[in-house]
Amino acid sequence: MSLALIALILLQTGPEAEGRGRPAYDDSSDSRADSTAAPSDSTAVSAPSGGARQPSPTGAMLRSAVLPGWGQLYNDRPLKGVILGSAELGLLAWLLVEHSLAQGARDEYRRTGDPFYEDEYELHSARRLDLIWYTSAAWLYGILDAYVDAHLYGFHRENSDFVREVGDPEGGSGDDSGVGAVVYIRF
């Protein structure tokens, strides 16, 4: 399961919003350009118009650390932000409930000496410990996801602009560009 999460983190792509992405390399001003090369306007990749921002990876990471899902919203990934934020906050709420139940069972055991409350305390304490780990893992995943998404912001848009401007060497329409991966997990 952890391999799948790592693969998802590494292969995230940014949103496909119009006019987003980092400026790409423009070889039209290269002094070493060959006179037999194609005209520079057909091979140059220009920066997208519209002045769209490139989100700061550190800013996205810090936002996600402060409030679960905020870094994903900053990266223009609202669905992912709502899902991750809900998961993190839900785990935190469950952790607090288990903590309250463990404390209540401990107090009842001290008051009555009934072994039922001792068993209840041990059960809720074990769940609380597990939930501390799950909540921490979800929180760290959200932070790393926001950081990686900010780095990959505009990646798909930038590559599709390149294929559209330079042309597809295989004669395709250029709309099929992208990155793909397959993860095989054997148990």
C-alpha positions as CSV (number, residue, x, y, z in Angstrom):
1,M,0.0,0.0,0.0
2,S,2.8,2.4,0.8
3,L,4.4,1.8,-2.6
4,A,1.1,3.0,-4.2
5,L,1.1,6.1,-2.1
6,I,4.7,6.9,-3.0
7,A,3.9,6.4,-6.7
8,L,0.9,8.7,-6.5
9,I,3.0,11.4,-4.8
10,L,5.8,11.1,-7.5
11,L,3.5,11.0,-10.5
12,Q,1.0,13.8,-9.6
13,T,0.4,16.3,-12.4
14,G,-0.7,19.8,-12.0
15,P,-4.1,21.2,-13.1
16,E,-4.8,21.7,-16.8
17,A,-5.9,25.3,-16.4
18,E,-5.5,27.7,-19.4
19,G,-2.4,29.8,-19.4
20,R,-0.5,28.1,-16.6
21,G,3.0,26.8,-16.4
22,R,6.6,27.9,-16.2
23,P,8.3,29.5,-19.2
24,A,10.1,26.9,-21.3
25,Y,13.5,27.2,-23.0
26,D,13.5,29.4,-26.1
27,D,16.4,28.5,-28.4
28,S,15.7,31.4,-30.9
29,S,18.5,33.5,-29.3
30,D,21.0,30.7,-29.3
31,S,24.2,32.1,-31.0
32,R,25.2,28.5,-31.9
33,A,22.0,28.1,-34.0
34,D,22.7,26.4,-37.4
35,S,21.6,28.3,-40.5
36,T,20.0,25.1,-41.8
37,A,17.8,24.8,-38.7
38,A,14.1,25.4,-39.0
39,P,12.9,29.0,-38.4
40,S,13.0,30.0,-34.8
41,D,9.3,30.7,-34.5
42,S,8.4,27.1,-35.3
43,T,10.7,25.6,-32.7
44,A,10.6,28.1,-29.9
45,V,8.4,27.4,-27.0
46,S,7.1,30.7,-25.6
47,A,5.9,31.4,-22.1
48,P,2.1,31.0,-21.7
49,S,0.2,34.2,-21.8
50,G,-2.1,35.5,-19.1
51,G,0.5,36.0,-16.3
52,A,-0.6,33.0,-14.3
53,R,1.2,32.4,-11.1
54,Q,3.5,29.4,-10.3
55,P,2.6,28.4,-6.7
56,S,5.5,28.3,-4.3
57,P,6.2,24.7,-3.1
58,T,7.3,26.0,0.3
59,G,4.1,28.1,0.6
60,A,1.9,25.1,-0.4
61,M,3.7,22.9,2.1
62,L,3.3,25.4,5.0
63,R,-0.3,26.0,4.2
64,S,-1.0,22.3,4.2
65,A,0.9,21.9,7.5
66,V,-1.2,24.7,9.1
67,L,-4.7,23.6,7.8
68,P,-5.3,20.3,6.2
69,G,-6.2,20.7,2.5
70,W,-5.2,24.4,2.3
71,G,-2.0,23.6,0.3
72,Q,-4.1,21.6,-2.2
73,L,-6.5,24.5,-2.6
74,Y,-3.6,26.8,-3.1
75,N,-2.4,24.6,-5.9
76,D,-5.8,24.8,-7.6
77,R,-6.7,21.2,-6.7
78,P,-10.0,21.8,-4.7
79,L,-11.4,18.2,-4.8
80,K,-8.1,16.8,-3.5
81,G,-8.0,19.5,-0.9
82,V,-11.5,18.7,0.4
83,I,-10.8,14.9,0.4
84,L,-7.4,15.1,2.1
85,G,-8.6,17.8,4.5
86,S,-11.7,15.8,5.5
87,A,-9.6,12.6,5.9
88,E,-7.1,14.4,8.1
89,L,-9.6,16.2,10.2
90,G,-11.8,13.1,10.5
91,L,-8.9,11.1,11.8
92,L,-8.0,13.9,14.3
93,A,-11.6,13.9,15.5
94,W,-11.7,10.1,15.9
95,L,-8.4,10.4,17.8
96,L,-9.9,12.9,20.2
97,V,-12.9,10.7,20.8
98,E,-10.8,7.7,21.6
99,H,-8.7,9.8,23.9
100,S,-11.8,11.0,25.8
101,L,-13.2,7.4,26.0
102,A,-9.8,6.1,27.3
103,Q,-9.7,8.9,30.0
104,G,-13.3,8.2,31.0
105,A,-12.6,4.4,31.3
106,R,-9.5,5.1,33.3
107,D,-11.4,7.4,35.7
108,E,-14.2,4.8,36.1
109,Y,-11.7,2.1,36.8
110,R,-10.0,4.2,39.5
111,R,-13.4,5.1,41.0
112,T,-14.9,1.5,41.0
113,G,-12.0,-0.9,40.6
114,D,-14.2,-2.9,38.0
115,P,-11.9,-4.8,35.6
116,F,-14.4,-4.1,32.8
117,Y,-13.2,-0.4,32.8
118,E,-9.6,-1.6,32.8
119,D,-10.2,-3.6,29.6
120,E,-12.1,-0.6,28.1
121,Y,-9.2,1.7,29.0
122,E,-6.7,-0.7,27.3
123,L,-8.8,-1.0,24.2
124,H,-9.3,2.7,23.8
125,S,-5.6,3.4,24.6
126,A,-4.5,1.0,21.8
127,R,-6.9,2.6,19.3
128,R,-5.6,6.0,20.4
129,L,-2.0,5.0,19.7
130,D,-2.9,3.6,16.3
131,L,-4.8,6.8,15.4
132,I,-1.9,8.9,16.4
133,W,0.1,7.1,13.7
134,Y,-2.6,7.2,11.1
135,T,-3.3,10.9,11.7
136,S,0.4,11.8,11.6
137,A,0.8,9.8,8.3
138,A,-2.2,11.5,6.7
139,W,-0.9,14.9,7.8
140,L,2.6,14.2,6.4
141,Y,1.0,12.9,3.1
142,G,-1.0,16.1,2.7
143,I,2.1,18.2,3.3
144,L,4.2,16.2,0.8
145,D,1.4,16.1,-1.8
146,A,1.0,19.9,-1.6
147,Y,4.8,20.3,-2.1
148,V,5.0,18.0,-5.0
149,D,1.9,19.4,-6.7
150,A,3.3,22.9,-6.5
151,H,6.5,21.7,-8.2
152,L,4.5,19.9,-10.9
153,Y,2.0,22.8,-11.3
154,G,1.4,23.4,-15.0
155,F,3.5,20.4,-16.1
156,H,0.8,18.9,-18.4
157,R,-0.1,22.3,-19.8
158,E,3.6,23.1,-20.5
159,N,4.1,19.8,-22.3
160,S,1.0,20.0,-24.4
161,D,2.0,23.6,-25.4
162,F,5.3,22.3,-26.6
163,V,3.8,19.5,-28.6
164,R,1.3,21.9,-30.1
165,E,3.9,24.4,-31.1
166,V,6.7,22.1,-32.3
167,G,4.5,19.4,-33.7
168,D,4.1,15.8,-33.0
169,P,6.9,13.8,-34.8
170,E,4.6,10.9,-35.2
171,G,2.0,12.9,-37.1
172,G,-0.6,12.8,-34.3
173,S,-2.9,15.6,-33.2
174,G,-0.7,16.4,-30.2
175,D,-3.6,16.0,-27.8
176,D,-2.4,12.6,-26.5
177,S,0.7,14.0,-24.7
178,G,1.2,13.1,-21.1
179,V,3.1,11.0,-18.6
180,G,1.9,7.6,-17.6
181,A,3.0,4.9,-15.1
182,V,2.0,1.5,-14.0
183,V,2.6,0.2,-10.5
184,Y,2.5,-3.6,-10.0
185,I,2.2,-4.8,-6.4
186,R,2.6,-8.5,-5.6
187,F,1.5,-9.9,-2.3
